[in-house]
Amino acid sequence: MKNNWLRKTIRSFEPYVVPEIREHTVINANESPYNIFDFPKVKEDFLARLAKTPSYHYPDPFAEELRAALAKYVGCKADEVLVGNGGDEIISLIMNTFLDPGDTLLTHTPTFDIYGIDAEVLGAKVITVPDLDGYRRDRDAFLAKIKEVQPKVTVLCNPNNPTGELLPLDYVEALLKAADNLVVIDEAYLEFAGAPSIITKLSEYDNLIVIRTLSKAFGLAGCRVGYGVAQKEVIDALGLTKLVYNLNILSQDAALAAMDYADEILAHNVPPTIAARQRFCEVLAEVPNLTVYPSATNFVLVRVPDGPAMVEALHQADICVRSYKAADLKNCLRITITTDDVAQKVAAVMKEEAAKDA
């Protein structure tokens, strides 16, 4: 294929590649270890919905029933919710709706790669504010950059992927007040943080968009159900670039079943994950050659003496984790916290490998 057939903005792109997984313990993608269809009531609910869902009909274009259920869950109005094919689609819709070539997207680094990738595909300029030592967001510099640049879109992942840091609502509000344009807060991991959502302030900020998902705490990553929350006018604008039938009927049924039993699912899934995270961090904190960064999520970022060697040691133990090539994440591994026995197995391997560098 001729390279000049491609859009100019992607001719030098390297594809976002999900590596082949050969290991049996897979903790590289922040997936839940819990299958919601193992909950008898949820499974029964889903199958009852499925029995009433003819395969020959197209899905509800705006997933209205699910939209209402999600609005009730987060405490907003149904017309302030847009449901998508995972949080990734919501990110893409935001960029495609609001960014023109030459516009500016502001975020920080390190954070979720897709924000910048989607913006650059559209020909937007991406400005990043580097984190401080210890992967703490540089709050003053980030706020100052918003005031200086007034970017078309500002994105903040809170808690942040891959570092796990949670910023307080008063800081997020400071960003919203400083920005003349849109501020996007990605709360994909908020259920693990035990903190309030900025959605509670939605009525006060017409420039706020919040991204949420059922992939993490609810364990529906395979169904691809994410959603955006904003004031109605912004949601209506996002609908302009949405594919007509973007969320299939099976995913809508599964998500509705999850919403029917949201409290039970979260009570089952979240506390053991947090407890396992705490024990994992406590064990690794005692290892001299490792740096464990505080996390408010279902994963932990750990800096090791030799990243490739640690990845190989974990591979030999049949464990797949997330490693990074980026300079600002050199020798860092992101460890998904699943069950306590898995966390302790991972910790044991890491302790043994780290001891070789003592």
MOKA-V170571 format. One record per helix or strand of 3 or more residues. SS is the DSSP state (alpha for helix, beta for strand). FROM is the first residue (numbers start at 1). LEN is the number of residues. If there is no record, write none. Layout:
# MOKA-V170571
((SS:FROM:LEN) (SS:FROM:LEN))
This chain:
# MOKA-V170571
((alpha:3:3) (alpha:8:3) (alpha:36:3) (alpha:40:12) (alpha:64:11) (alpha:78:3) (beta:81:4) (alpha:86:13) (beta:104:6) (alpha:113:9) (beta:125:6) (alpha:139:11) (beta:153:5) (alpha:169:10) (beta:182:5) (alpha:190:3) (alpha:198:7) (beta:208:6) (alpha:221:3) (beta:226:5) (alpha:232:7) (alpha:249:12) (alpha:262:24) (beta:299:5) (alpha:307:10) (alpha:327:3) (beta:332:5) (alpha:340:16))
